[in-house]
Amino acid sequence: MDNGLKSLLESASKIILGKELQIKLAVCCLLAKGHLLIEDVPGVGKTTLSHALAQLLGLNYQRIQFTSDILPADIIGASVFDAKNSQFTFHPGPIFNQMILADEINRSTPKAQSALLEAMEEHQVTVEGKTYHLPQPFFVIATQNPSHQIGTYPLPESQLDRFLMRIELGYPARQAERELLEGGNRISLIDGLSAHVQPEQMAKMQQQVSEIFVSSAVLDYLQDLISFTRESAEFVCGLSPRAGLGLLAASKAWAFMEGRKAVLPDDVQLVLPAVAGHRLGSGSTDSNSIIAPLLEQVAVS
């Protein structure tokens, strides 16, 4: 593993205690050029993790608080009439940053949620027929509360499918929580973090990830998993081609983080819950239980 990447993971683990796997999955998602959804109850560190990653990656960061009255223009920006020049001038919204935290995204209406669709897929936004390109790299990390909580709107499938991964942080283990209680507020530690991986280094690593070798046997296994989700009565809707490409990219990124030049079936199995759970779960947040039948019934080629 790259030394900068290793020190990044170590530093993030000092902010979010006892969640090494979830942190590694989050970084894996970014290396695969994907967007990340963090779903969990309030107060477990979702926002803190996204802010820490932005600091450690040296990215311009903007938090957008999604509420029931937020409008697309509050996210994307709007054209405002300039009386002095007698013309409309576009004023960019907060989405014009390298990393966006869409905080509590499911507390906004579908209309506001849809403002992110073009940005997440094409890294651009269109306002009044004119296209504006977003800065590179561009990542969206969204947090959402469980759907049973008051004041939430379910994310439509088209929105969910644009998130490469969904992870859940969960409550900390007893020892980690004791360390948290003794050490105080972790948010105050974020400002002292320095960038361990610069944006240009991230771009180089993303290129290296894309070059990771995938054998025909592993591709067969990956396709068997995708086909099973489409043919099995256990799932309402199978994995899309976008999900298949995402699973491949995430598997490559995990292999890269493990210091290997080729993808193993183990890599596919490890990232599968985070990649497929929110696409197949019909509202359930337990990705491992959703994916368990899939892993049990589809044999490695």
C-alpha positions in Angstrom: 0.0 0.0 0.0 1.2 3.5 -0.8 2.7 5.2 2.3 0.5 8.3 2.0 -2.6 6.1 1.7 -1.5 4.1 4.8 -0.9 7.2 6.9 -4.3 8.6 5.7 -6.1 5.5 7.0 -4.2 5.6 10.3 -5.0 9.3 10.8 -8.7 8.7 10.0 -8.8 5.8 12.4 -7.7 8.2 15.2 -10.7 10.4 14.5 -13.4 7.7 14.0 -12.4 5.1 16.6 -12.8 1.3 16.0 -14.2 1.6 12.5 -11.1 0.6 10.4 -13.1 -1.5 7.9 -15.7 1.3 7.2 -12.9 3.9 6.8 -11.1 1.6 4.4 -14.3 1.0 2.4 -14.8 4.8 2.2 -11.3 5.4 0.8 -11.8 2.4 -1.5 -14.9 4.1 -2.9 -13.0 7.3 -3.6 -10.2 5.4 -5.3 -12.8 3.8 -7.6 -14.0 7.3 -8.5 -17.3 6.6 -6.8 -19.7 8.5 -4.5 -20.4 7.3 -1.0 -23.6 7.0 1.0 -23.3 6.7 4.8 -26.6 5.6 6.4 -27.0 5.4 10.2 -28.6 6.9 13.2 -27.6 10.4 14.2 -24.5 11.0 16.2 -22.2 8.1 15.2 -19.7 10.1 13.2 -21.0 10.2 9.6 -20.3 14.0 9.1 -17.0 13.8 11.1 -15.8 11.0 8.8 -16.5 13.0 5.6 -14.8 16.1 6.9 -11.8 14.1 8.0 -11.4 12.5 4.6 -11.6 15.9 2.9 -8.8 17.3 5.2 -6.6 14.2 4.7 -7.1 14.4 0.9 -6.5 18.1 0.7 -9.8 18.7 -1.1 -12.0 21.8 -1.2 -14.9 20.8 1.1 -18.5 22.1 1.4 -21.2 20.8 3.6 -24.8 21.2 2.3 -27.5 20.7 4.9 -30.5 19.1 3.2 -33.8 20.1 4.7 -37.4 19.8 3.5 -37.4 23.4 2.1 -34.1 23.3 0.2 -34.3 24.1 -3.5 -32.2 22.9 -6.4 -30.9 26.4 -6.9 -29.6 26.3 -3.3 -27.3 23.5 -4.3 -26.4 24.2 -8.0 -26.6 28.0 -8.1 -28.7 30.4 -10.1 -28.6 33.1 -12.7 -29.1 36.6 -11.2 -29.8 39.7 -13.2 -27.0 42.2 -13.1 -28.6 45.6 -13.6 -25.2 47.3 -14.2 -24.4 45.1 -17.2 -28.0 44.4 -18.1 -27.5 40.7 -18.3 -27.9 37.6 -16.2 -24.8 36.3 -14.4 -24.5 32.7 -13.1 -23.7 32.5 -9.4 -22.3 29.0 -8.6 -23.8 27.1 -5.7 -22.0 25.1 -3.1 -21.8 22.1 -5.4 -18.8 23.7 -7.1 -16.3 22.1 -4.7 -14.2 19.0 -4.9 -15.9 17.2 -2.1 -19.5 17.7 -1.2 -21.2 16.5 2.0 -24.9 16.1 1.3 -25.9 16.0 5.0 -29.1 14.2 5.8 -29.9 13.9 2.1 -33.2 12.0 2.8 -34.6 14.9 4.7 -35.1 16.9 1.4 -37.8 16.4 -1.2 -37.2 14.4 -4.3 -37.0 17.6 -6.3 -34.0 18.8 -4.3 -32.4 15.3 -4.4 -32.6 15.3 -8.2 -30.3 18.3 -8.3 -27.4 16.0 -7.7 -28.2 13.4 -10.4 -26.4 15.1 -13.3 -23.5 16.2 -11.1 -22.9 12.7 -9.7 -23.1 11.0 -13.1 -21.4 13.5 -15.5 -19.5 15.9 -13.1 -21.3 18.8 -14.6 -24.6 20.8 -14.0 -26.9 22.5 -16.5 -28.6 25.8 -15.7 -30.9 27.4 -18.2 -29.5 25.4 -21.1 -25.8 26.1 -20.3 -23.5 23.5 -19.0 -20.9 24.2 -16.2 -18.2 21.7 -15.4 -17.5 20.8 -11.8 -13.9 20.8 -10.3 -11.9 17.7 -10.4 -11.7 15.4 -8.5 -15.4 15.6 -7.6 -16.9 13.4 -4.8 -20.3 13.4 -3.1 -20.5 11.9 0.3 -24.1 11.8 1.5 -25.4 10.9 4.9 -28.9 9.8 5.6 -30.9 8.7 8.7 -32.8 5.4 8.7 -36.0 5.6 6.7 -38.2 4.8 9.7 -37.2 8.1 11.4 -39.5 11.1 11.3 -39.2 13.6 8.4 -37.4 11.4 5.9 -38.0 10.9 2.2 -36.8 7.7 0.6 -34.1 8.1 -2.1 -35.4 7.0 -5.5 -33.6 4.0 -7.1 -32.1 6.3 -9.7 -30.4 8.3 -6.9 -29.3 5.2 -5.0 -27.7 3.7 -8.1 -25.4 6.7 -8.4 -23.8 5.9 -5.1 -21.1 3.4 -5.6 -21.1 2.3 -2.0 -23.3 2.5 1.1 -21.7 1.9 4.5 -23.1 1.9 8.1 -20.8 3.0 10.9 -22.8 1.6 13.8 -22.3 2.2 17.5 -18.7 2.0 18.7 -17.4 -1.0 20.6 -17.1 -0.5 24.4 -13.3 0.1 24.4 -13.5 2.6 21.5 -16.4 4.5 23.2 -14.4 4.6 26.4 -11.5 6.1 24.5 -13.9 8.6 22.9 -15.3 9.6 26.3 -11.9 10.1 27.7 -10.5 11.9 24.7 -13.3 14.4 24.1 -14.8 15.7 20.9 -13.2 14.3 17.8 -14.4 17.1 15.6 -11.9 19.5 17.3 -9.1 17.2 16.1 -10.0 17.6 12.4 -8.6 21.1 11.9 -5.2 19.8 13.0 -5.1 17.2 10.2 -2.8 17.7 7.3 -3.2 16.2 3.8 -1.5 12.9 3.4 -2.6 12.4 -0.2 -2.8 15.4 -2.5 -5.4 15.6 -5.3 -2.8 14.9 -8.0 -1.6 11.8 -6.0 -5.2 10.7 -5.8 -5.6 11.0 -9.6 -2.4 9.0 -10.1 -3.7 6.2 -7.7 -7.1 6.2 -9.5 -5.2 5.6 -12.7 -3.3 2.7 -11.2 -6.5 1.2 -9.9 -8.0 1.2 -13.4 -4.9 -0.8 -14.6 -5.4 -3.6 -12.0 -5.6 -6.9 -13.8 -8.9 -8.9 -13.8 -8.8 -12.5 -15.0 -11.6 -14.1 -17.1 -12.4 -16.3 -14.2 -13.0 -13.4 -11.8 -15.1 -11.6 -14.5 -17.2 -14.8 -14.9 -17.7 -14.9 -11.1 -18.7 -11.2 -11.1 -21.1 -11.8 -14.0 -22.6 -14.8 -12.2 -23.3 -12.6 -9.2 -25.0 -10.0 -11.3 -27.1 -12.5 -13.2 -28.3 -14.2 -10.0 -29.7 -10.9 -8.7 -31.6 -10.4 -12.0 -33.0 -14.0 -12.1 -33.6 -14.7 -8.5 -37.1 -14.1 -6.9 -35.3 -13.0 -3.7 -34.6 -9.6 -5.3 -37.2 -7.2 -6.7 -34.8 -5.6 -9.1 -31.4 -6.9 -10.1 -28.1 -5.1 -10.3 -27.8 -2.6 -13.2 -24.9 -2.4 -15.7 -23.8 0.7 -13.8 -23.7 -1.4 -10.6 -21.7 -4.1 -12.3 -19.1 -1.6 -13.5 -19.0 -0.1 -10.0 -18.5 -3.6 -8.4 -15.6 -4.2 -10.8 -14.0 -0.8 -10.0 -14.5 -1.2 -6.3 -12.9 -4.7 -6.4 -9.9 -3.3 -8.3 -9.6 -0.5 -5.7 -9.6 -3.0 -2.9 -7.0 -5.1 -4.5 -4.8 -2.0 -5.0 -5.2 -1.1 -1.3 -4.1 -4.6 -0.5 -0.9 -4.1 -2.6 -1.9 -6.6 -5.3 -1.8 -6.1 -9.1 -4.7 -8.5 -9.8 -8.3 -8.9 -8.4 -9.2 -12.0 -6.4 -12.7 -13.3 -5.8 -12.1 -12.4 -2.1 -12.0 -8.7 -3.2 -15.3 -9.0 -5.0 -16.9 -10.6 -2.0 -15.5 -8.1 0.5 -16.8 -5.0 -1.4 -20.1 -6.6 -2.6 -22.2 -5.7 0.5 -21.3 -2.1 0.3 -21.8 -1.9 -3.5 -25.0 -4.0 -3.8 -26.7 -3.7 -0.4 -28.5 -0.4 -1.1 -29.4 -1.5 -4.6 -31.0 -4.8 -3.6 -32.2 -4.1 -0.1 -35.6 -2.5 -0.5 -35.1 -0.1 2.4 -33.1 -2.5 4.7 -29.8 -1.2 6.0 -28.3 -4.6 6.9 -26.2 -5.1 3.8 -24.5 -8.3 5.0 -27.8 -10.1 5.5 -29.0 -8.9 2.1 -26.0 -10.2 0.3 -25.5 -13.4 2.3 -27.8 -15.6 0.1 -26.1 -14.3 -3.0 -22.6 -15.3 -1.7 -24.0 -18.7 -0.5 -25.7 -19.6 -3.8 -23.2 -18.3 -6.4 -20.1 -20.4 -6.5 -16.6 -19.0 -7.4 -15.9 -19.9 -11.0 
